[in-house]
Amino acid sequence: MALKPVVICLSRAGEAVAHDVARALGAMVHGREGRVDVADAFFPNALDHVRTLFASGTPVVGVCAAGILIRAVAPVLADKRAEPPVVAVSDDGAVVVPLLGGHRGANRLARQIAQALQAKAAVTTAGDVALGVALDEPPVGYRLANPEDAKGVMMALLNGGGARQVGEAIFDLPNDPDGAVELVVSEAPVAGSETRLVYHPQRFALGVGCARGADPSELWELVKAALDQAGIAAGAIASVNTLDLKADEPAMNELARRLGVPLRLFTAEELEGEAARLANPSEVVYAEVGCHGVSEAAALAAAGRDAKLAVEKRKTANCTCALARAPEPITGEKGRKRGKLSIVGIGPGQHSWRTPEASQLI
């Protein structure tokens, strides 16, 4: 889930539970005007407000009847592979129901909420119920390379076919050498299929550098060549990392977008802290930006102190890249993300006329 959930509260009866849920998730509470006493933001119309949040990609946790949430989002349902989770919680906090996006985080959210409230998570997706696993929602730090094949593989398992687990076993399933499907965990680029799901452990941090205004395609081709030569799948990369002075470089941002991972930024001082581990330190780079290397240092800084360089600095006329490998999948994000400036016009000023986004930003 890219965005923090918002907890919706419609009445005083559910207010205490809503705040308990918000604390458990580190989320904000949005309350119905005139019916809730304490909230981070208020709204006049529940259906409109929930629909707006959902359409913006925000996960919604409603302390209310499930039907209210369903009626709110029904007109804008389009693609379950891209829509955010929707979870309903009863006013007394006894029952938590993932309504939409079970394998987009709703089941996980429901279990997290249920644990905090000592409640029951009413998970109904077939794989979770029958097998106790969701093949299209691997553990944190692993990435499914071919999610489009997950449904067929899950159906094969539900119909009695076993699974051969190749490499690391990341699911609590019996390993059947003669199984009808394969679950492969590999750092290398492995082809998936209707009977084979491929999971990449994200043990690699990609460090990059570039000249001002470098062509995004030049950096992309450099990285692709480095991955191909090393036999590393793009899905095994956890993050793109660089010097904070390069935060606005189109090449860096386009690379992170294409890889589907965050861009993380480090100061020159932080990168200089990796100088002793660099394979190719440069006095020229130090004189220019204050550290003895960018790509190797950024990769190592992001991958952690136990990481080692898997690919030393490679370069073209305007770009550099390097890869560091951590001993375990990288689940924490070191460095900082790029900042964002939001300019919001609040309109006439009456809070009930403001959009939820404006209220949050203010």
C-alpha positions in Angstrom: 0.0 0.0 0.0 1.6 3.2 -1.1 -0.8 5.5 0.9 -1.6 5.5 4.6 -5.2 4.2 5.3 -7.9 6.6 6.5 -10.2 5.4 9.2 -13.8 6.5 8.7 -16.1 7.0 11.7 -19.8 7.8 11.3 -21.1 7.9 14.9 -20.1 8.3 18.5 -20.8 4.6 19.0 -17.8 3.7 17.0 -15.6 6.6 17.9 -13.4 4.8 20.5 -12.9 1.9 18.2 -12.0 4.2 15.3 -9.2 5.8 17.3 -7.9 2.4 18.5 -7.7 1.4 14.8 -6.0 4.6 13.8 -3.4 4.2 16.5 -2.7 0.6 15.4 -2.2 1.7 11.8 -0.7 5.1 12.3 -3.6 6.5 10.4 -5.9 9.6 10.5 -9.6 9.5 11.6 -12.1 11.2 9.4 -15.4 11.8 11.2 -19.0 12.6 10.1 -19.9 16.2 11.0 -22.2 16.5 13.9 -22.0 12.8 14.8 -18.4 12.4 15.9 -16.7 14.6 18.5 -13.0 14.1 17.8 -11.4 13.5 14.4 -8.5 14.7 12.3 -10.9 15.8 9.6 -14.6 16.0 9.2 -17.0 15.4 6.2 -20.7 16.1 5.6 -21.6 13.2 3.3 -20.2 9.7 4.0 -20.8 8.2 0.6 -19.2 11.0 -1.3 -16.2 11.1 1.1 -15.5 7.4 1.0 -15.8 7.4 -2.8 -13.4 10.3 -3.1 -10.8 8.6 -0.9 -11.2 5.3 -2.8 -10.9 7.0 -6.2 -7.6 8.7 -5.0 -6.1 5.3 -4.2 -6.4 5.7 -0.4 -7.0 2.5 1.6 -10.3 2.9 3.6 -11.1 1.4 6.9 -14.7 2.1 7.9 -16.0 1.7 11.4 -19.5 1.3 10.1 -21.8 -1.1 8.3 -20.2 -2.9 5.4 -23.1 -1.9 3.1 -22.3 1.8 3.5 -18.8 1.2 2.2 -20.0 -1.0 -0.7 -22.6 1.5 -1.8 -20.0 4.3 -1.7 -17.4 2.6 -3.9 -19.6 0.6 -6.2 -19.9 3.4 -8.9 -16.1 3.7 -9.3 -15.1 0.0 -9.2 -13.0 -0.8 -12.3 -9.8 -2.8 -11.8 -9.2 -5.0 -8.7 -5.5 -5.2 -9.5 -5.1 -1.4 -9.0 -7.8 -0.5 -6.5 -7.0 0.2 -2.8 -8.2 -2.0 0.1 -11.5 -1.5 1.8 -12.1 -2.9 5.3 -15.2 -2.7 7.5 -15.0 -2.8 11.3 -18.1 -3.2 13.5 -18.8 -0.3 16.0 -18.0 -2.6 18.9 -14.7 -3.7 17.3 -15.6 -7.3 17.5 -15.5 -8.1 13.7 -13.2 -7.0 11.0 -14.1 -7.7 7.4 -11.9 -7.1 4.3 -14.4 -6.2 1.6 -12.2 -5.3 -1.4 -8.6 -5.8 -2.3 -8.0 -8.9 -0.2 -4.7 -9.5 -1.9 -3.9 -5.8 -2.3 -3.5 -5.5 1.5 -7.0 -5.7 2.8 -6.5 -9.2 4.4 -3.3 -8.1 6.0 -4.9 -4.9 7.2 -7.8 -6.8 8.6 -5.5 -9.2 10.5 -3.5 -6.2 11.9 -6.6 -4.5 13.0 -8.1 -7.7 14.5 -4.9 -8.3 16.5 -5.0 -4.7 17.9 -8.7 -5.0 18.9 -8.5 -8.6 19.9 -11.2 -9.2 17.4 -12.0 -11.7 14.6 -10.8 -11.0 11.0 -13.4 -12.5 8.7 -11.1 -13.3 5.8 -13.1 -15.1 3.0 -10.7 -15.3 0.0 -10.4 -19.0 -1.0 -6.6 -19.4 -0.8 -6.4 -17.8 2.6 -9.2 -19.9 4.0 -8.4 -23.3 2.4 -4.6 -23.1 2.3 -3.7 -20.3 4.6 -1.6 -18.5 2.0 -2.1 -15.8 -0.7 0.2 -16.6 -3.5 -0.2 -13.1 -5.0 0.8 -11.4 -1.7 4.3 -12.8 -0.9 6.1 -11.9 2.3 7.5 -8.4 2.6 10.8 -8.3 0.8 9.7 -10.6 -2.0 8.2 -9.6 -5.4 6.0 -11.8 -7.6 7.3 -11.5 -11.2 4.1 -12.8 -12.9 1.0 -11.9 -10.8 -1.2 -12.5 -13.9 -0.6 -16.2 -13.4 -1.4 -16.4 -9.7 -5.1 -17.0 -10.0 -4.6 -20.1 -12.2 -1.9 -21.5 -9.9 -4.1 -21.0 -6.8 -7.0 -22.8 -8.5 -4.7 -25.7 -9.3 -3.8 -26.0 -5.6 -7.4 -25.6 -4.5 -8.3 -28.5 -6.9 -5.8 -30.8 -5.2 -2.6 -30.2 -7.2 0.5 -30.0 -5.1 3.3 -27.4 -5.3 7.0 -27.9 -5.9 8.9 -25.2 -4.0 12.2 -24.4 -5.8 14.8 -22.5 -3.8 13.7 -20.8 -0.6 10.3 -21.9 0.8 8.5 -18.7 1.5 5.0 -20.2 1.9 3.9 -22.7 4.5 2.9 -25.3 2.0 4.0 -29.0 1.7 6.7 -29.5 -0.9 5.4 -31.9 -3.5 8.1 -33.0 -5.9 5.4 -34.2 -8.3 3.2 -31.2 -7.8 1.2 -29.6 -10.7 2.7 -26.2 -10.1 6.0 -24.6 -9.2 6.8 -21.8 -6.8 10.3 -20.6 -7.6 12.3 -18.2 -5.5 15.3 -16.8 -7.3 17.4 -13.7 -7.7 17.9 -14.6 -11.4 15.5 -13.8 -14.2 13.3 -16.9 -14.4 10.4 -17.2 -16.8 7.0 -17.7 -15.2 4.0 -19.5 -16.7 0.5 -20.6 -16.0 2.0 -23.4 -13.7 5.0 -21.5 -12.4 5.1 -18.5 -10.1 8.4 -16.7 -9.8 9.3 -14.7 -6.7 12.4 -12.5 -6.5 13.9 -11.8 -3.1 14.7 -8.1 -3.0 18.2 -8.3 -1.7 19.7 -5.7 -4.1 20.1 -2.0 -3.8 20.8 -0.1 -7.0 23.0 2.9 -6.7 23.1 5.4 -9.6 24.7 8.7 -10.6 24.4 10.9 -13.6 25.4 14.2 -15.2 22.8 17.0 -15.0 20.1 16.5 -17.6 21.2 13.0 -18.6 19.0 11.1 -21.0 16.8 8.6 -19.0 17.2 6.0 -21.8 21.0 6.1 -21.3 20.7 5.3 -17.6 18.0 2.7 -18.2 20.2 0.9 -20.8 23.2 1.0 -18.5 21.2 -0.6 -15.7 19.7 -3.2 -17.9 23.1 -4.2 -19.2 24.5 -4.5 -15.7 21.6 -6.7 -14.6 21.9 -8.9 -17.6 25.6 -9.4 -17.2 25.3 -10.2 -13.5 22.2 -12.5 -14.0 20.1 -10.5 -11.6 16.4 -10.0 -12.2 15.0 -6.4 -12.1 12.4 -7.6 -9.6 15.2 -8.4 -7.1 16.0 -4.7 -6.8 14.5 -3.1 -3.6 15.3 0.6 -4.3 17.1 3.1 -6.5 19.5 5.2 -4.5 21.6 8.3 -5.2 22.9 11.6 -3.9 20.3 14.0 -2.6 21.5 16.7 -5.0 20.1 14.5 -7.8 16.6 14.3 -6.5 15.0 16.1 -9.4 16.9 14.4 -12.2 14.4 13.0 -14.7 16.7 10.0 -15.4 16.7 8.9 -11.7 13.0 9.3 -11.3 12.1 7.6 -14.5 14.4 4.7 -13.6 12.6 4.2 -10.3 9.2 4.4 -12.0 10.2 1.8 -14.6 11.5 -0.6 -11.9 8.5 0.0 -9.6 10.6 0.8 -6.6 11.2 3.9 -4.5 13.9 6.5 -5.1 15.9 7.0 -1.9 18.3 9.9 -1.3 21.5 10.3 0.8 23.6 13.3 1.7 27.2 13.5 0.6 28.2 13.0 4.3 26.2 9.8 4.5 27.8 8.5 1.2 31.3 9.4 2.4 30.7 7.2 5.4 30.9 4.3 2.9 34.2 5.4 1.4 36.2 2.5 3.0 34.0 -0.1 1.2 34.2 1.5 -2.3 35.8 -0.5 -5.0 36.4 2.6 -7.2 36.8 5.7 -5.0 37.3 8.9 -6.9 39.1 12.1 -5.9 37.4 13.9 -8.8 34.0 13.0 -7.5 35.0 14.0 -3.9 36.1 17.4 -5.1 32.9 17.9 -7.0 30.2 16.7 -4.5 31.9 15.9 -1.2 32.1 12.1 -1.3 34.4 9.6 -3.0 31.7 7.9 -5.0 27.9 8.1 -5.6 26.7 4.9 -7.2 28.7 2.4 -5.2 28.3 4.4 -2.0 24.5 4.8 -2.4 24.0 1.1 -3.1 26.0 0.1 0.0 24.3 2.7 2.2 20.9 1.4 1.2 21.7 -2.3 1.5 23.2 -2.0 5.0 26.5 -2.6 6.7 26.5 -6.4 6.0 26.0 -5.8 2.2 28.7 -6.4 -0.4 29.1 -5.0 -3.9 27.5 -7.4 -6.4 28.3 -5.1 -9.4 31.0 -2.6 -9.2 30.6 0.8 -10.8 29.7 0.7 -14.4 29.6 3.9 -16.5 28.6 5.5 -19.8 29.4 9.0 -20.9 26.8 10.5 -18.5 25.7 7.8 -16.1 27.0 5.4 -13.5 25.4 2.4 -11.7 26.4 -0.2 -9.1 24.6 -2.9 -7.2 25.0 -4.0 -3.6 23.6 -7.3 -2.2 22.3 -7.7 1.3 22.3 -11.1 3.0 18.5 -10.9 3.5 15.7 -9.2 1.6 15.8 -5.4 2.2 12.6 -4.5 4.0 13.5 -1.2 5.6 14.0 2.0 3.7 17.2 3.9 4.4 17.8 7.4 3.2 14.9 9.7 2.4 12.3 10.0 -0.3 12.0 13.0 -2.5 10.1 15.9 -1.0 6.7 17.1 -2.2 5.2 20.6 -2.2 1.5 20.8 -2.1 -0.2 24.1 -2.9 -3.9 24.0 -2.0 -6.6 26.6 -2.5 -9.1 26.2 0.4 -11.9 28.0 -1.5 -14.5 29.9 0.5 -12.9 28.7 3.7 -15.8 26.8 5.2 -14.2 23.4 6.3 -17.2 21.4 5.0 -16.5 22.7 1.5 -12.9 21.6 1.5 -11.8 18.5 -0.2 -10.4 15.7 2.1 -7.0 16.2 0.5 -7.0 19.9 1.4 -8.0 19.2 5.0 -5.2 16.6 5.3 -2.6 18.9 3.9 -3.7 21.9 6.0 
